[in-house]
Amino acid sequence: MNKKSNRVFIIDDEPAILRTLKMQLQRLGCLVETANSGIEAIQKLKRNSFDLVITDIKMPGISGEQVLECAKSSYESTIPVIGISGTPWLLSHSDFDAVLPKPFTKKDLELVLSKVLSQGASGSWAL
């Protein structure tokens, strides 16, 4: 991870996952913002700037793929977006910069973060 504090935005409709990811990222020195729905995520994306977005794919209402579209259009495709999913094989041809399969370990998260933050939004990467 970079020496500067990365602003990371996490979106998931499961409170336990939000809490766990937030704690892990804060321990890594990240500044973390969260949203528990796609609607809330899109509102925050329009008002704030982030270095990285991590979003669940399947959520009620607005999906993670719709959040991805908003993030890429709001940031001119420069912000990396990681999708987290219990069915990662369905995302093999998506525009996410990385896909992290659920469940994942702290080591898996650190590996994907390191890879994505060092490469930026330059291509797809999967665990």
C-alpha positions as CSV (number, residue, x, y, z in Angstrom):
1,M,0.0,0.0,0.0
2,N,1.1,3.6,-0.6
3,K,2.5,5.7,2.2
4,K,-0.3,8.3,1.8
5,S,-3.7,7.5,3.3
6,N,-6.0,6.2,0.6
7,R,-9.6,7.3,0.7
8,V,-11.6,4.1,0.2
9,F,-15.3,3.9,-0.3
10,I,-17.0,0.6,0.7
11,I,-20.6,-0.3,-0.4
12,D,-22.3,-3.4,0.9
13,D,-25.9,-4.1,2.1
14,E,-24.6,-6.5,4.8
15,P,-23.6,-4.6,7.9
16,A,-21.2,-7.2,9.1
17,I,-19.2,-7.1,5.9
18,L,-19.1,-3.3,6.0
19,R,-17.8,-3.3,9.6
20,T,-15.2,-5.9,8.9
21,L,-13.9,-4.3,5.8
22,K,-13.8,-0.9,7.4
23,M,-11.8,-2.2,10.4
24,Q,-9.3,-4.0,8.1
25,L,-8.8,-1.0,5.9
26,Q,-8.4,1.4,8.8
27,R,-5.8,-0.9,10.2
28,L,-4.0,-0.6,6.9
29,G,-4.0,3.2,7.2
30,C,-6.9,3.9,4.9
31,L,-9.5,6.6,5.4
32,V,-12.8,4.8,5.0
33,E,-16.3,5.9,4.0
34,T,-19.2,3.4,3.8
35,A,-22.6,3.1,2.3
36,N,-25.2,0.3,2.9
37,S,-27.0,0.7,-0.5
38,G,-26.4,1.5,-4.1
39,I,-28.6,4.6,-3.8
40,E,-26.6,6.0,-0.9
41,A,-23.4,5.1,-2.8
42,I,-24.3,7.0,-5.9
43,Q,-25.2,10.1,-3.8
44,K,-21.8,10.0,-2.0
45,L,-19.9,9.4,-5.2
46,K,-21.4,12.6,-6.6
47,R,-20.4,14.6,-3.5
48,N,-17.0,13.2,-2.5
49,S,-13.7,12.0,-4.0
50,F,-12.1,8.6,-3.4
51,D,-9.0,6.8,-4.4
52,L,-10.7,3.4,-4.5
53,V,-14.2,2.0,-4.5
54,I,-15.1,-1.5,-3.2
55,T,-18.6,-2.6,-3.9
56,D,-20.8,-5.6,-3.4
57,I,-22.3,-6.7,-6.7
58,K,-25.7,-8.0,-5.7
59,M,-27.7,-5.5,-3.6
60,P,-31.3,-4.6,-3.6
61,G,-32.3,-1.7,-5.8
62,I,-29.1,-0.3,-7.4
63,S,-26.6,-3.0,-8.0
64,G,-22.8,-2.9,-7.7
65,E,-22.5,-2.8,-11.5
66,Q,-24.6,0.4,-11.5
67,V,-22.4,1.8,-8.8
68,L,-19.4,0.9,-11.0
69,E,-20.9,2.9,-13.9
70,C,-21.5,5.9,-11.7
71,A,-17.9,5.8,-10.3
72,K,-16.4,5.5,-13.7
73,S,-18.4,8.3,-15.2
74,S,-17.9,10.6,-12.1
75,Y,-14.1,10.1,-12.1
76,E,-13.5,9.9,-15.8
77,S,-12.6,6.2,-15.5
78,T,-9.5,6.9,-13.3
79,I,-10.8,5.4,-10.0
80,P,-10.2,1.7,-9.5
81,V,-13.3,-0.2,-8.5
82,I,-13.2,-3.7,-6.9
83,G,-16.3,-5.9,-7.0
84,I,-16.9,-8.3,-4.2
85,S,-19.2,-11.3,-4.9
86,G,-20.2,-14.7,-3.9
87,T,-20.4,-15.6,-7.6
88,P,-17.2,-14.1,-9.1
89,W,-17.3,-16.4,-12.1
90,L,-20.3,-14.3,-13.4
91,L,-18.0,-11.3,-13.5
92,S,-15.2,-12.6,-15.6
93,H,-15.9,-10.1,-18.4
94,S,-16.9,-7.1,-16.4
95,D,-15.4,-3.6,-16.2
96,F,-14.3,-4.0,-12.5
97,D,-10.6,-3.5,-12.0
98,A,-10.6,-6.5,-9.7
99,V,-13.0,-9.0,-8.4
100,L,-12.7,-10.4,-4.8
101,P,-14.7,-13.6,-4.2
102,K,-16.6,-13.9,-1.0
103,P,-15.6,-15.2,1.5
104,F,-12.1,-13.7,1.4
105,T,-9.3,-13.5,3.9
106,K,-7.4,-10.4,5.2
107,K,-4.4,-11.5,3.1
108,D,-6.6,-11.8,0.0
109,L,-7.9,-8.2,0.6
110,E,-4.4,-6.8,1.1
111,L,-3.1,-8.5,-2.1
112,V,-5.9,-7.2,-4.2
113,L,-5.7,-3.7,-2.7
114,S,-1.9,-3.6,-3.3
115,K,-2.3,-4.7,-6.9
116,V,-5.2,-2.4,-7.7
117,L,-3.8,0.7,-6.0
118,S,-0.4,0.3,-7.7
119,Q,-1.9,-0.2,-11.1
120,G,-4.9,2.2,-10.8
121,A,-7.8,1.8,-13.1
122,S,-5.8,0.2,-15.9
123,G,-7.3,-3.2,-16.3
124,S,-9.0,-6.2,-14.8
125,W,-7.4,-8.3,-12.2
126,A,-8.8,-11.2,-10.3
127,L,-7.7,-13.2,-7.2
